[in-house]
Amino acid sequence: MLRYTLFLSILSLVIIPPLPAADTTVGTTAVAESPIQVAPDDWPWWRGVSRNGIATAGPAPPIKWSESSHVAWKVSIPGRGHGSPSVLGTRVFIAAADRAKQTQSVFCFDRKTGKALWTTVVHRGPLEKRGNKKSSQASCTPACDGQKVYVNFLHKGSVVTSALDLDGGIAWQTTVTGYQTHQGFSSSPCLFGSLVIVSADNRGGGAVVAMSRATGKVAWKQSRPKKANYTSPIVFKVSGRDQALMVGTNLVSSYDPLTGKKLWEINGATTECVTSVVTDGTRIFTSGGYPRNHVQAVLADGSGKTAWQNTQRVYVPSMVAHQGTLYAVLDAGIATAWDTTTGKTLWKKRLGGTFTSSLVLAAGNLYATDESGQTSVFAASRDGLKLKSKNKLGQQTYSSMAISGGRIFHRVATNDGGRREWLYCLSR
């Protein structure tokens, strides 16, 4: 398969810090990292290759399916998890936690056939019992750079990032920070250049930490407020520069992804957020749901200006920004579209259901899956809700789809005779 390389890394970067501020640790990034290697139709980490929930290449995926149609394969996933699958090359990765065995694991399957290639138990020991009933002990989406797979777990009161080689061997493990559980832990790793960037906001005092992809050594660390929050860091090139973006704890924050230097920060969003930001290249769009409902468009040039905002509740499902339109599904099952420049509501229509899974866009269609496992497929249009199909698999899902190479990788649970999780591969 022809592949392209994201040359996001630099060959040599040595950061010589001044006396660090109380909230900052600056280190030295690794010198000889292998470049991140992904193909245009891979879905190698949370929200896909472009980190925005948009499948950028490949044939169109199916818009209709059922238990008996358009299923290329399905496999059982032992335990429970709410993280999405990630897809790179010939492999699919997914995380799960098994309460009966008290393990947290990563599973690897063949992308074409679903054949199990390996399972690695990353942690053993008592799983956290506290948290929201919608949380799990495997809510992270693994990230793969073509050489290693990176995954975050909450383990024995700390967030730990682990790197596995492509045969499932554990290459390194780094403790990011201690963690006080409120609702749960769900942050996924973000890969950029030579680094893997992880966040762990919590009431004990969280952090955003960048580690060497090769060794796990901490390159930089920024402390965060002592507030519960659940979002993942996302790196976008926006307003002409690469920015690692975080939302929540009543802040919208931007960091230099290579050095950890805080580029800008404003009071905004709300305290607890789950969604990851999206962008139109000029503005970033944030949303949260506790203690207030809030959607906000922030100019990412460091000016601190808010372009527009509203009070809609998009607490858990991340949004999609595409061709001047911001699409969202409110937690309460209402699909809507706003103009990215003005915030004008273009349309708003009820789908029904309750939503946790994030929106995904492929081949001009948006896929919105509710907690009962029903997916509504509708056109990415500024002219109203143009529903194309509704499709149901299983009885429950909190995971977001991955779409790669014209196939949909979809995690659902059934409750017939006891809860059981499945990973489906759907194709035309």
DRENDO-1510 file (C-alpha; in Angstrom, 1 decimal, always signed):
<recs>
REC; n; res; u; v; w
REC; 1; MET; +0.0; +0.0; +0.0 .
REC; 2; LEU; +1.3; +3.4; -0.9 .
REC; 3; ARG; +1.7; +5.4; +2.2 .
REC; 4; TYR; +2.6; +8.9; +3.0 .
REC; 5; THR; +4.6; +10.2; +5.9 .
REC; 6; LEU; +3.6; +12.9; +8.2 .
REC; 7; PHE; +6.8; +14.8; +8.7 .
REC; 8; LEU; +5.7; +16.5; +11.9 .
REC; 9; SER; +8.9; +15.7; +13.8 .
REC; 10; ILE; +12.1; +17.6; +13.9 .
REC; 11; LEU; +15.5; +15.9; +13.8 .
REC; 12; SER; +16.9; +17.6; +16.8 .
REC; 13; LEU; +15.2; +19.7; +19.4 .
REC; 14; VAL; +16.9; +20.7; +22.7 .
REC; 15; ILE; +14.9; +22.9; +25.0 .
REC; 16; ILE; +17.1; +24.7; +27.6 .
REC; 17; PRO; +14.6; +26.1; +30.0 .
REC; 18; PRO; +14.9; +29.1; +32.2 .
REC; 19; LEU; +14.0; +28.5; +35.8 .
REC; 20; PRO; +10.7; +26.8; +35.2 .
REC; 21; ALA; +7.4; +28.3; +36.5 .
REC; 22; ALA; +5.6; +26.3; +39.1 .
REC; 23; ASP; +3.2; +24.8; +36.6 .
REC; 24; THR; +5.7; +23.9; +33.9 .
REC; 25; THR; +8.3; +21.2; +33.4 .
REC; 26; VAL; +10.4; +21.5; +30.2 .
REC; 27; GLY; +12.6; +18.6; +29.1 .
REC; 28; THR; +14.5; +17.5; +26.1 .
REC; 29; THR; +12.7; +15.8; +23.2 .
REC; 30; ALA; +14.1; +12.6; +21.7 .
REC; 31; VAL; +16.6; +13.2; +18.9 .
REC; 32; ALA; +16.2; +10.3; +16.5 .
REC; 33; GLU; +12.5; +9.4; +16.4 .
REC; 34; SER; +11.1; +7.5; +13.5 .
REC; 35; PRO; +8.5; +9.6; +11.6 .
REC; 36; ILE; +4.8; +9.0; +12.0 .
REC; 37; GLN; +3.7; +6.9; +9.1 .
REC; 38; VAL; +0.0; +6.6; +8.2 .
REC; 39; ALA; -2.0; +6.3; +5.0 .
REC; 40; PRO; -4.8; +8.7; +3.9 .
REC; 41; ASP; -7.4; +6.1; +4.6 .
REC; 42; ASP; -6.2; +5.0; +8.0 .
REC; 43; TRP; -8.0; +5.9; +11.2 .
REC; 44; PRO; -4.9; +5.7; +13.4 .
REC; 45; TRP; -6.0; +7.6; +16.5 .
REC; 46; TRP; -9.0; +9.4; +18.2 .
REC; 47; ARG; -11.1; +11.1; +15.6 .
REC; 48; GLY; -9.1; +9.9; +12.6 .
REC; 49; VAL; -6.1; +10.8; +10.6 .
REC; 50; SER; -6.9; +14.5; +10.6 .
REC; 51; ARG; -8.1; +14.4; +14.2 .
REC; 52; ASN; -11.5; +16.0; +13.2 .
REC; 53; GLY; -13.9; +13.1; +12.8 .
REC; 54; ILE; -13.7; +13.2; +9.0 .
REC; 55; ALA; -12.7; +10.2; +6.8 .
REC; 56; THR; -10.5; +11.9; +4.2 .
REC; 57; ALA; -9.9; +9.2; +1.6 .
REC; 58; GLY; -11.1; +5.8; +0.3 .
REC; 59; PRO; -14.3; +4.5; -1.1 .
REC; 60; ALA; -17.7; +5.4; +0.4 .
REC; 61; PRO; -18.7; +3.3; +3.4 .
REC; 62; PRO; -22.2; +1.8; +3.6 .
REC; 63; ILE; -25.1; +3.9; +4.6 .
REC; 64; LYS; -27.4; +0.9; +5.3 .
REC; 65; TRP; -26.6; -2.2; +7.3 .
REC; 66; SER; -28.1; -4.7; +9.8 .
REC; 67; GLU; -27.0; -7.8; +11.7 .
REC; 68; SER; -27.5; -9.8; +8.5 .
REC; 69; SER; -26.3; -7.4; +5.8 .
REC; 70; HIS; -23.1; -5.5; +5.0 .
REC; 71; VAL; -21.2; -7.3; +7.8 .
REC; 72; ALA; -17.7; -8.2; +6.6 .
REC; 73; TRP; -16.9; -9.7; +10.0 .
REC; 74; LYS; -17.6; -9.4; +13.7 .
REC; 75; VAL; -15.6; -10.4; +16.7 .
REC; 76; SER; -16.3; -10.6; +20.4 .
REC; 77; ILE; -14.4; -8.3; +22.7 .
REC; 78; PRO; -13.9; -9.7; +26.2 .
REC; 79; GLY; -14.8; -7.2; +29.0 .
REC; 80; ARG; -16.0; -3.7; +28.5 .
REC; 81; GLY; -14.7; -0.5; +27.0 .
REC; 82; HIS; -16.0; +2.8; +25.5 .
REC; 83; GLY; -13.0; +3.7; +23.5 .
REC; 84; SER; -13.1; +3.6; +19.7 .
REC; 85; PRO; -11.1; +1.2; +17.5 .
REC; 86; SER; -8.1; +2.6; +15.6 .
REC; 87; VAL; -7.0; +1.3; +12.2 .
REC; 88; LEU; -3.6; +1.5; +10.6 .
REC; 89; GLY; -2.3; -0.6; +7.7 .
REC; 90; THR; -3.5; -4.2; +8.1 .
REC; 91; ARG; -4.4; -4.0; +11.8 .
REC; 92; VAL; -7.2; -2.8; +14.1 .
REC; 93; PHE; -6.6; -2.0; +17.7 .
REC; 94; ILE; -9.0; -1.6; +20.6 .
REC; 95; ALA; -8.9; -1.5; +24.4 .
REC; 96; ALA; -11.0; -3.2; +27.0 .
REC; 97; ALA; -11.2; -3.8; +30.7 .
REC; 98; ASP; -12.3; -7.1; +32.2 .
REC; 99; ARG; -13.8; -6.8; +35.7 .
REC; 100; ALA; -13.9; -10.6; +36.2 .
REC; 101; LYS; -10.2; -10.9; +35.5 .
REC; 102; GLN; -9.3; -7.4; +36.8 .
REC; 103; THR; -7.3; -6.6; +33.7 .
REC; 104; GLN; -6.9; -3.8; +31.2 .
REC; 105; SER; -5.9; -5.0; +27.8 .
REC; 106; VAL; -5.3; -4.0; +24.1 .
REC; 107; PHE; -6.5; -6.3; +21.3 .
REC; 108; CYS; -5.2; -6.4; +17.8 .
REC; 109; PHE; -7.2; -7.9; +14.8 .
REC; 110; ASP; -6.6; -8.3; +11.2 .
REC; 111; ARG; -8.2; -5.4; +9.3 .
REC; 112; LYS; -9.5; -7.6; +6.4 .
REC; 113; THR; -10.7; -10.7; +8.2 .
REC; 114; GLY; -11.1; -9.9; +11.9 .
REC; 115; LYS; -8.7; -12.6; +12.9 .
REC; 116; ALA; -7.3; -12.1; +16.3 .
REC; 117; LEU; -3.6; -11.4; +16.1 .
REC; 118; TRP; -2.7; -10.8; +19.7 .
REC; 119; THR; -3.9; -9.6; +23.1 .
REC; 120; THR; -1.7; -7.8; +25.6 .
REC; 121; VAL; -2.7; -7.4; +29.2 .
REC; 122; VAL; -1.3; -3.9; +30.0 .
REC; 123; HIS; -2.4; -3.8; +33.7 .
REC; 124; ARG; -3.5; -6.2; +36.3 .
REC; 125; GLY; -4.9; -5.3; +39.7 .
REC; 126; PRO; -8.0; -3.7; +41.2 .
REC; 127; LEU; -10.0; -1.7; +38.7 .
REC; 128; GLU; -11.5; +1.6; +39.8 .
REC; 129; LYS; -15.1; +1.2; +41.1 .
REC; 130; ARG; -16.0; +4.9; +41.3 .
REC; 131; GLY; -17.4; +6.9; +38.4 .
REC; 132; ASN; -20.4; +7.6; +36.3 .
REC; 133; LYS; -22.4; +4.6; +35.1 .
REC; 134; LYS; -21.6; +5.6; +31.5 .
REC; 135; SER; -17.8; +5.4; +32.2 .
REC; 136; SER; -15.6; +2.4; +31.7 .
REC; 137; GLN; -12.0; +1.5; +32.6 .
REC; 138; ALA; -11.1; +1.4; +29.0 .
REC; 139; SER; -12.5; +4.6; +27.4 .
REC; 140; CYS; -9.3; +5.5; +25.6 .
REC; 141; THR; -8.8; +5.1; +21.9 .
REC; 142; PRO; -5.4; +3.7; +21.1 .
REC; 143; ALA; -3.1; +5.7; +18.8 .
REC; 144; CYS; -0.6; +4.1; +16.4 .
REC; 145; ASP; +2.3; +5.7; +14.6 .
REC; 146; GLY; +3.3; +2.7; +12.4 .
REC; 147; GLN; +5.8; +1.4; +14.9 .
REC; 148; LYS; +4.0; +1.4; +18.3 .
REC; 149; VAL; +0.6; +1.5; +19.8 .
REC; 150; TYR; +0.0; +4.0; +22.6 .
REC; 151; VAL; -2.8; +3.7; +25.2 .
REC; 152; ASN; -3.9; +5.4; +28.4 .
REC; 153; PHE; -5.4; +3.6; +31.4 .
REC; 154; LEU; -6.3; +4.8; +34.9 .
REC; 155; HIS; -4.5; +2.2; +37.1 .
REC; 156; LYS; -4.3; +2.2; +40.8 .
REC; 157; GLY; -5.0; +5.9; +41.2 .
REC; 158; SER; -2.7; +7.2; +38.5 .
REC; 159; VAL; -3.0; +7.7; +34.7 .
REC; 160; VAL; -0.4; +5.6; +32.9 .
REC; 161; THR; +0.6; +5.8; +29.3 .
REC; 162; SER; +1.9; +2.6; +27.7 .
REC; 163; ALA; +3.6; +2.0; +24.4 .
REC; 164; LEU; +3.3; -1.5; +22.7 .
REC; 165; ASP; +5.2; -2.7; +19.7 .
REC; 166; LEU; +3.3; -4.1; +16.8 .
REC; 167; ASP; +3.6; -7.6; +18.1 .
REC; 168; GLY; +2.0; -6.6; +21.4 .
REC; 169; GLY; +5.1; -6.3; +23.5 .
REC; 170; ILE; +5.2; -3.5; +26.1 .
REC; 171; ALA; +8.0; -1.1; +25.1 .
REC; 172; TRP; +7.6; +1.4; +27.9 .
REC; 173; GLN; +5.2; +2.7; +30.5 .
REC; 174; THR; +5.1; +6.2; +32.0 .
REC; 175; THR; +3.0; +7.5; +34.9 .
REC; 176; VAL; +1.5; +10.8; +33.8 .
REC; 177; THR; +0.0; +12.0; +37.1 .
REC; 178; GLY; -2.1; +10.9; +40.1 .
REC; 179; TYR; -5.8; +10.9; +39.4 .
REC; 180; GLN; -8.9; +11.5; +41.6 .
REC; 181; THR; -11.9; +9.9; +40.0 .
REC; 182; HIS; -15.1; +11.9; +39.7 .
REC; 183; GLN; -17.0; +10.7; +36.6 .
REC; 184; GLY; -14.2; +8.6; +35.2 .
REC; 185; PHE; -11.2; +8.9; +32.9 .
REC; 186; SER; -11.4; +8.9; +29.1 .
REC; 187; SER; -8.6; +10.9; +27.5 .
REC; 188; SER; -6.9; +9.5; +24.4 .
REC; 189; PRO; -3.2; +10.1; +23.4 .
REC; 190; CYS; -2.4; +12.5; +20.6 .
REC; 191; LEU; +0.7; +11.9; +18.5 .
REC; 192; PHE; +2.7; +14.8; +17.1 .
REC; 193; GLY; +6.3; +14.8; +15.8 .
REC; 194; SER; +8.5; +12.8; +18.2 .
REC; 195; LEU; +5.9; +13.1; +21.0 .
REC; 196; VAL; +2.9; +11.5; +22.5 .
REC; 197; ILE; +0.7; +14.1; +24.3 .
REC; 198; VAL; -1.6; +13.0; +27.1 .
REC; 199; SER; -4.0; +14.9; +29.4 .
REC; 200; ALA; -5.4; +13.9; +32.8 .
REC; 201; ASP; -7.4; +16.8; +34.3 .
REC; 202; ASN; -8.8; +15.9; +37.7 .
REC; 203; ARG; -9.7; +17.4; +41.1 .
REC; 204; GLY; -6.4; +16.4; +42.6 .
REC; 205; GLY; -4.5; +18.6; +40.1 .
REC; 206; GLY; -4.1; +17.3; +36.6 .
REC; 207; ALA; -1.6; +17.8; +33.8 .
REC; 208; VAL; -0.9; +17.8; +30.1 .
REC; 209; VAL; +2.2; +15.8; +29.5 .
REC; 210; ALA; +4.3; +15.1; +26.4 .
REC; 211; MET; +6.5; +12.1; +26.3 .
REC; 212; SER; +9.0; +10.7; +23.8 .
REC; 213; ARG; +7.3; +8.2; +21.5 .
REC; 214; ALA; +10.5; +6.1; +21.5 .
REC; 215; THR; +11.3; +6.0; +25.2 .
REC; 216; GLY; +8.4; +7.4; +27.2 .
REC; 217; LYS; +10.7; +10.0; +28.8 .
REC; 218; VAL; +8.8; +13.2; +29.7 .
REC; 219; ALA; +9.7; +16.1; +27.3 .
REC; 220; TRP; +7.4; +18.7; +28.8 .
REC; 221; LYS; +4.6; +19.0; +31.4 .
REC; 222; GLN; +2.0; +21.7; +32.1 .
REC; 223; SER; +0.0; +21.6; +35.3 .
REC; 224; ARG; -3.7; +22.1; +35.1 .
REC; 225; PRO; -6.4; +23.4; +37.5 .
REC; 226; LYS; -7.7; +21.1; +40.2 .
REC; 227; LYS; -11.0; +20.4; +38.4 .
REC; 228; ALA; -12.6; +17.4; +36.9 .
REC; 229; ASN; -12.5; +17.3; +33.1 .
REC; 230; TYR; -12.5; +14.6; +30.5 .
REC; 231; THR; -11.3; +15.9; +27.1 .
REC; 232; SER; -8.4; +14.7; +25.0 .
REC; 233; PRO; -5.7; +17.0; +23.7 .
REC; 234; ILE; -5.9; +17.7; +19.9 .
REC; 235; VAL; -3.2; +19.2; +17.7 .
REC; 236; PHE; -4.3; +21.3; +14.7 .
REC; 237; LYS; -2.5; +23.7; +12.4 .
REC; 238; VAL; -4.8; +26.7; +13.0 .
REC; 239; SER; -4.1; +30.5; +12.5 .
REC; 240; GLY; -0.8; +29.6; +10.8 .
REC; 241; ARG; +0.8; +27.5; +13.5 .
REC; 242; ASP; +0.6; +24.1; +15.2 .
REC; 243; GLN; -1.3; +24.3; +18.4 .
REC; 244; ALA; -2.1; +21.6; +21.1 .
REC; 245; LEU; -5.6; +22.5; +22.2 .
REC; 246; MET; -7.4; +21.8; +25.5 .
REC; 247; VAL; -10.8; +22.8; +26.7 .
REC; 248; GLY; -12.4; +22.6; +30.1 .
REC; 249; THR; -11.7; +23.6; +33.7 .
REC; 250; ASN; -13.2; +26.9; +32.6 .
REC; 251; LEU; -10.4; +27.5; +30.2 .
REC; 252; VAL; -9.6; +27.3; +26.5 .
REC; 253; SER; -5.9; +26.7; +26.3 .
REC; 254; SER; -3.3; +26.5; +23.5 .
REC; 255; TYR; +0.2; +25.1; +23.8 .
REC; 256; ASP; +3.2; +24.7; +21.5 .
REC; 257; PRO; +3.0; +20.9; +20.9 .
REC; 258; LEU; +6.8; +20.5; +20.7 .
REC; 259; THR; +7.9; +22.6; +23.7 .
REC; 260; GLY; +4.8; +22.9; +25.9 .
REC; 261; LYS; +5.0; +26.7; +26.0 .
REC; 262; LYS; +1.6; +28.2; +26.6 .
REC; 263; LEU; +0.7; +30.1; +23.5 .
REC; 264; TRP; -2.5; +31.6; +24.8 .
REC; 265; GLU; -5.3; +30.9; +27.2 .
REC; 266; ILE; -8.7; +32.5; +27.8 .
REC; 267; ASN; -11.5; +32.0; +30.3 .
REC; 268; GLY; -14.1; +30.1; +28.4 .
REC; 269; ALA; -16.0; +26.8; +27.8 .
REC; 270; THR; -17.2; +25.4; +31.1 .
REC; 271; THR; -15.8; +23.3; +33.9 .
REC; 272; GLU; -16.4; +19.8; +32.7 .
REC; 273; CYS; -16.0; +18.9; +29.0 .
REC; 274; VAL; -15.8; +15.6; +27.2 .
REC; 275; THR; -15.6; +16.7; +23.6 .
REC; 276; SER; -12.5; +17.4; +21.6 .
REC; 277; VAL; -12.2; +20.7; +19.8 .
REC; 278; VAL; -12.6; +21.1; +16.0 .
REC; 279; THR; -11.6; +23.9; +13.7 .
REC; 280; ASP; -12.2; +25.7; +10.4 .
REC; 281; GLY; -8.6; +26.8; +10.2 .
REC; 282; THR; -9.3; +30.2; +11.8 .
REC; 283; ARG; -11.6; +29.5; +14.8 .
REC; 284; ILE; -11.7; +26.5; +17.2 .
REC; 285; PHE; -15.1; +25.3; +18.4 .
REC; 286; THR; -15.5; +24.1; +21.9 .
REC; 287; SER; -18.4; +22.6; +23.8 .
REC; 288; GLY; -19.3; +21.5; +27.3 .
REC; 289; GLY; -22.1; +20.6; +29.6 .
REC; 290; TYR; -21.4; +21.1; +33.3 .
REC; 291; PRO; -22.2; +23.2; +35.2 .
REC; 292; ARG; -23.5; +25.1; +32.1 .
REC; 293; ASN; -24.3; +24.2; +28.5 .
REC; 294; HIS; -21.9; +26.0; +26.2 .
REC; 295; VAL; -20.8; +26.0; +22.6 .
REC; 296; GLN; -18.1; +28.6; +21.7 .
REC; 297; ALA; -16.2; +29.8; +18.6 .
REC; 298; VAL; -12.8; +31.2; +19.6 .
REC; 299; LEU; -10.4; +32.9; +17.3 .
REC; 300; ALA; -7.2; +30.9; +17.5 .
REC; 301; ASP; -4.8; +33.8; +16.8 .
REC; 302; GLY; -4.2; +34.5; +20.5 .
REC; 303; SER; -6.4; +37.6; +20.5 .
REC; 304; GLY; -8.6; +36.1; +23.1 .
REC; 305; LYS; -11.7; +37.0; +21.1 .
REC; 306; THR; -14.8; +34.9; +21.0 .
REC; 307; ALA; -16.5; +35.0; +17.6 .
REC; 308; TRP; -19.8; +33.6; +18.8 .
REC; 309; GLN; -21.3; +31.4; +21.5 .
REC; 310; ASN; -24.6; +29.8; +22.4 .
REC; 311; THR; -26.1; +27.7; +25.3 .
REC; 312; GLN; -26.8; +24.4; +23.5 .
REC; 313; ARG; -25.9; +21.2; +25.3 .
REC; 314; VAL; -23.2; +19.3; +23.4 .
REC; 315; TYR; -21.5; +17.8; +26.4 .
REC; 316; VAL; -20.2; +14.4; +25.2 .
REC; 317; PRO; -20.5; +13.9; +21.4 .
REC; 318; SER; -17.7; +15.8; +19.6 .
REC; 319; MET; -18.7; +17.9; +16.6 .
REC; 320; VAL; -17.6; +18.1; +13.0 .
REC; 321; ALA; -16.6; +21.3; +11.1 .
REC; 322; HIS; -16.8; +21.0; +7.4 .
REC; 323; GLN; -17.0; +23.6; +4.5 .
REC; 324; GLY; -18.1; +26.5; +6.7 .
REC; 325; THR; -20.6; +24.5; +8.7 .
REC; 326; LEU; -20.4; +23.2; +12.3 .
REC; 327; TYR; -22.5; +20.0; +12.7 .
REC; 328; ALA; -23.5; +18.7; +16.1 .
REC; 329; VAL; -25.8; +16.2; +17.8 .
REC; 330; LEU; -26.9; +17.4; +21.2 .
REC; 331; ASP; -26.8; +14.8; +24.0 .
REC; 332; ALA; -30.6; +14.8; +24.0 .
REC; 333; GLY; -30.8; +13.6; +20.4 .
REC; 334; ILE; -31.2; +16.8; +18.4 .
REC; 335; ALA; -29.1; +17.3; +15.2 .
REC; 336; THR; -28.1; +20.9; +14.3 .
REC; 337; ALA; -25.9; +22.9; +12.0 .
REC; 338; TRP; -24.4; +26.4; +12.6 .
REC; 339; ASP; -22.5; +28.7; +10.3 .
REC; 340; THR; -18.9; +28.6; +11.5 .
REC; 341; THR; -18.3; +32.3; +10.9 .
REC; 342; THR; -21.5; +33.8; +12.4 .
REC; 343; GLY; -22.9; +31.0; +14.6 .
REC; 344; LYS; -26.3; +31.4; +12.8 .
REC; 345; THR; -28.4; +28.3; +13.3 .
REC; 346; LEU; -28.9; +26.8; +9.8 .
REC; 347; TRP; -31.3; +24.0; +10.9 .
REC; 348; LYS; -32.2; +22.0; +13.9 .
REC; 349; LYS; -34.1; +18.7; +13.9 .
REC; 350; ARG; -34.8; +15.9; +16.4 .
REC; 351; LEU; -33.3; +12.5; +15.7 .
REC; 352; GLY; -34.4; +10.9; +18.9 .
REC; 353; GLY; -32.4; +8.9; +21.4 .
REC; 354; THR; -29.6; +9.9; +23.8 .
REC; 355; PHE; -26.1; +10.5; +22.4 .
REC; 356; THR; -22.6; +9.8; +23.7 .
REC; 357; SER; -20.8; +8.7; +20.5 .
REC; 358; SER; -19.2; +11.5; +18.4 .
REC; 359; LEU; -20.2; +12.5; +14.9 .
REC; 360; VAL; -18.2; +11.0; +12.0 .
REC; 361; LEU; -18.3; +12.3; +8.4 .
REC; 362; ALA; -17.5; +10.2; +5.3 .
REC; 363; ALA; -18.3; +10.7; +1.6 .
REC; 364; GLY; -20.6; +13.6; +2.3 .
REC; 365; ASN; -22.6; +11.9; +5.0 .
REC; 366; LEU; -22.7; +12.2; +8.8 .
REC; 367; TYR; -23.0; +9.2; +11.0 .
REC; 368; ALA; -24.6; +9.7; +14.4 .
REC; 369; THR; -25.0; +6.8; +16.8 .
REC; 370; ASP; -27.2; +6.9; +19.9 .
REC; 371; GLU; -26.7; +4.9; +23.1 .
REC; 372; SER; -29.1; +2.2; +21.9 .
REC; 373; GLY; -26.9; +1.3; +19.0 .
REC; 374; GLN; -29.0; +3.1; +16.3 .
REC; 375; THR; -27.1; +5.1; +13.8 .
REC; 376; SER; -28.7; +7.9; +11.8 .
REC; 377; VAL; -27.0; +8.7; +8.5 .
REC; 378; PHE; -27.8; +12.1; +7.0 .
REC; 379; ALA; -26.2; +14.4; +4.4 .
REC; 380; ALA; -23.7; +17.0; +5.4 .
REC; 381; SER; -25.9; +19.9; +4.2 .
REC; 382; ARG; -26.6; +23.5; +5.2 .
REC; 383; ASP; -30.1; +23.1; +3.8 .
REC; 384; GLY; -31.8; +21.0; +6.5 .
REC; 385; LEU; -31.7; +17.4; +7.8 .
REC; 386; LYS; -31.7; +15.1; +4.9 .
REC; 387; LEU; -32.0; +11.7; +6.5 .
REC; 388; LYS; -30.8; +8.8; +4.4 .
REC; 389; SER; -31.1; +5.8; +6.8 .
REC; 390; LYS; -31.4; +4.5; +10.3 .
REC; 391; ASN; -29.5; +1.3; +11.2 .
REC; 392; LYS; -29.4; -0.7; +14.4 .
REC; 393; LEU; -26.7; -3.0; +15.8 .
REC; 394; GLY; -26.8; -4.3; +19.3 .
REC; 395; GLN; -28.6; -2.7; +22.3 .
REC; 396; GLN; -25.9; -0.3; +23.5 .
REC; 397; THR; -22.9; +1.7; +22.5 .
REC; 398; TYR; -20.9; +4.6; +23.9 .
REC; 399; SER; -18.1; +4.3; +21.4 .
REC; 400; SER; -17.5; +6.3; +18.3 .
REC; 401; MET; -17.1; +4.8; +14.9 .
REC; 402; ALA; -13.9; +4.6; +12.9 .
REC; 403; ILE; -14.2; +4.7; +9.1 .
REC; 404; SER; -11.3; +3.5; +7.0 .
REC; 405; GLY; -11.0; +2.3; +3.4 .
REC; 406; GLY; -14.7; +2.3; +2.9 .
REC; 407; ARG; -15.3; +0.2; +6.0 .
REC; 408; ILE; -17.0; +1.1; +9.3 .
REC; 409; PHE; -15.5; -0.3; +12.5 .
REC; 410; HIS; -18.2; -0.2; +15.1 .
REC; 411; ARG; -18.2; -1.3; +18.7 .
REC; 412; VAL; -21.5; -2.3; +20.2 .
REC; 413; ALA; -22.9; -4.3; +23.1 .
REC; 414; THR; -25.7; -6.9; +23.3 .
REC; 415; ASN; -27.6; -7.8; +26.4 .
REC; 416; ASP; -29.1; -11.1; +25.5 .
REC; 417; GLY; -28.3; -13.5; +28.4 .
REC; 418; GLY; -25.7; -11.0; +29.8 .
REC; 419; ARG; -23.8; -8.0; +28.5 .
REC; 420; ARG; -21.3; -8.8; +25.7 .
REC; 421; GLU; -19.3; -6.5; +23.5 .
REC; 422; TRP; -18.6; -6.9; +19.7 .
REC; 423; LEU; -16.5; -5.2; +17.1 .
REC; 424; TYR; -18.2; -5.1; +13.7 .
REC; 425; CYS; -16.6; -4.4; +10.4 .
REC; 426; LEU; -19.3; -3.1; +8.0 .
REC; 427; SER; -18.7; -2.8; +4.2 .
REC; 428; ARG; -20.6; -2.3; +1.0 .
</recs>
